[in-house]
Amino acid sequence: MIDPLERWARFGEKPDFAGFLTYGGAPATQDPADLRGFDVAVVGAPTDDLVSDRPGTRYGPRAIRAASCPPGPHLEVGIDAFEALKVVDFGDAAVLPADALRTHEAIEATVAQVLGAGALPVVLGGDHAITEPSVRAVSAVHGPVGMIHFDTHTDTGAEVFGVEISHGTFIRRLVEEGAIESTRYAQIGLRGYWPGEAEFAWQAERGITSLFAHDVRDLGIREVVRRAVEAVGPGPVYLTVDVDVLDPAFLGGGTGTPEPGGMSSTELLLAVRTVAAELELVGVDVVEVIPTAVGSADLSALVADRVVREALTGIALRRRAAGAGAAARAGAAGAEG
């Protein structure tokens, strides 16, 4: 186990540009035995062999780790996720360039090690196809999962450019094999010109909830999230965030398939925290970051870091509420006795 803050402990924090690079300055390990006792383990999935447009997301995990967020409590909700949760960086899955099959096997195995230790996996992509092995690992433990999916695109195609395995087709396979429970699956932020009638007909037959960018515009993000949370309901849920759900103005060109007319960072961060606070998350990923620089000037990596931090904040809020509820019930039982 490596503590990247060790040499700066007397100062309380280290400079972003110094020391070992881990997510949020969390301790790091590649030994599954070290994961015991941690609440959350961050896993990198640096691969982009299955993109249909611009490559570069293989550099996403490194850039997200470098996009530092200052320590301390969330200024809106008053909780420090890194104090409330024990977070560890489990390093990157052993991806292999030009071998998507073995890369996905490595991601699934690495996420399975996190789950086997009782921790919640947070996966940094990588292209969106990395969600497929991650969800497979999660559903092997929790059974069919619900899903909240922030994206410009549905990723439910049967094929893209005649190819069945890509970052635009993985959802269809996960639904058809039963890893995702389709009636507990909600998409948020859809817009643009793909997919078409065939894909949406396939979704409608399976009870998938689709909420569009124009719904965010017309209804507001709180109402859209309320509808998504209601559709997914109780039970284990996987949260996946493709940063291209944002308007390109908030990404600085740092994603592969940008589409104008998207959400703002403010809307997305509130939505992610709300979902994490209200639903039983069992896995999280953020994907499709193409770094344009290294460090905090990288807009897409910076927002991806904040997406993860908001998810952790929501998880911490949910656990605090559950603890308070348990304490209240214990107190009431003691009073009755």
Secondary structure, DSSP 4 states (H G I P E B T S, - for coil): -B-TTGGGGGGTS--TTSS---GGG--B---GGGGTT-SEEEEEE---TT-SS---GGGHHHHHHHS----S--TTT---HHHHS-EEEEEE----TT-HHHHHHHHHHHHHHHHHTTPEEEEEESSGGGHHHHHHHHHHHH-SEEEEEE-SS----S-BTTBSSSTTTHHHHHHHTTSEEEEEEEEEEE-SS-S-HHHHHHHHHTT-EEEEHHHHHHH-HHHHHHHHHHHH-SSEEEEEEEGGGB-GGGTTT-SSS--SS-B-HHHHHHHHHHHHHHSEEEEEEEE----SSSSTT-HHHHHHHHHHHHHHHHHHHHHHHHHHHHHHHHHHHHHH-
